[in-house]
Amino acid sequence: MNKKYKTSKLVTWVLFSVVFALLPFLVNYLLGISRGEKITLELLFGGGEILLASITLCGIALGELFEVASSPAATPPALTKFIGLCSLLIIIISSLYYANVSFGGIDLKRDIVATVSLWLFIFSVITSSCCIFITENVTTTENKEN
């Protein structure tokens, strides 16, 4: 039952966090198709808005990780710290990159912005899901002890 609960929390997190974060891009895709526009990655992700989703996903997951990081059940602590550091690094890089992209007056290659933004989003989903898995593992371990 505990393993089912872990999977359930991770699946719930993916559905309510990741999928909802991507909904505006789905709407843009549908609007573009209905207007007869050629849909490209640059059109969907070239503005860097997906970086905001990356920041949000990592921020929420990192907050949950901080809640359980000091718990004796948070094992291995080195892995917990590494995943937390990776999440923090993605938040910093995504924030700085979005600040650069959103700053007016400079010509950017939207294909590069789209590629970098998507890679940061992929890494944010990976590290955030690791954070969620670790927090659920700690919660399950603490519940077994009680």
N, C-alpha and C positions, 0 to 999 in steps of 0.2 A: 504494500500500500504506500509506503514512503517513496519508493521509486516512482510510482504512478503520480504522486503528488508533486515530486520534483519536476517531472516531465510536464505536468499540467501547469505549474507556475511558469516554466520557461515558455511553453506554448502560449499561455495567456499573455505573457510579456511581449512575445513576438507579435501576436495579433493586435494588442492594444497600443503598443509603442511603435514598433517598426512599420507595421502596415498603415497605421493612422498617420505616421510621419510621411509616408509616401503618397497619401491620398491627394494632396494638392498637385503632385506631378502627374497622377493619373487623370485628374480633371483637365490639366493643361494638355495632356495627350489627346483626350477625347475632344476638347475644344479645337485643337489643331486639326484633327481628322475631319471634324464636321465643317471646318472652314476650307478644307482642301489643301492645307499646307503640307509641305514635306516635313515630316517629323524626324528630327535628328537628336543625337545626344546633346549637341551644342544648344539646340533650341530648348530642350527640357532642363538641362543642368548647367548651362553655360553662365548663368547669373550667380551661381554659387549658393543659391538658397538651400540646397541640400546640406550645406555645411552647418546651417542652423539646426537641422534635424540631428546631425552628428553630435553637435555640442549638447543638445538636449538629452539624447539617449545616453551619452557617457556621463553627463551630470547626474541624471537620475540614478543610474546604476552605481556610480561612484558614491553617491549619498547613501544608498542601501549598503554598500560594502563597508563604509565607515561605521555604520551602526553595529556591525558584527565583527569588525577587525580586531577589537580588543578582547573578544570572547576566547576563552580557553579552547573552545571547539573549533576555532578558525585555524585549521591545519591544511596544508603547511603554511606557516606564516610568510615564508619567503615568496611563495607563489601568490598569496593574497596581496602582498606589497607590490610585486611585479605587475600584476593585473591592474591594481589601482594606479600605479605609476604610468602604465600604458594608457589608461583611460584619461588621466590628467594631461598627458602629453598630447593626445588627440584633441582634447578640449582646447589646449593652448594653440596648437598648430592650426586647427580649424578656425578659431577666433581670429588669429592674426591674418590668415589667408582670406577669410571673409571680409575683414576690414580693408585689406588691400583690393580685393575684387570690387567691393561696393563703393570704393572711393572714386568719385567722378573725375573726369578729365584725363584719364589714361586709356590708351588702347590696349586691350588684352586679347589674347588669342582664346576665343571662347571654347575651342576644342580642347585646349590644354586645361582651362578652368574646369570644364566638364569632367575630364579624365581624372585630374587631381581630386576634385570634389567627390567623385564616385569612389575612388580608392580610399579616401578618408572615411567615407560613409561605410564602406565594407569593413574596414578595420574597426570602426566604432561599433558596428553590430557584433563583430566577433568579441571584442573586449567587454562590451556591455553584457552580452549573453554569458560570458565567463563570470562576470561580477554577480549576475543574478543566480547562476548555478552555485557559486560559492556561498552566497547568502542563504540560499535554500538548504544547502548541505549543512551549514552551521545551525540553522533553525531546526532542521530535522534531528540533528545530533543532540541539541539541547533538549528537545522534546522527549527523546528516548531516555535521557538521564533523569528527567522529572517524572 
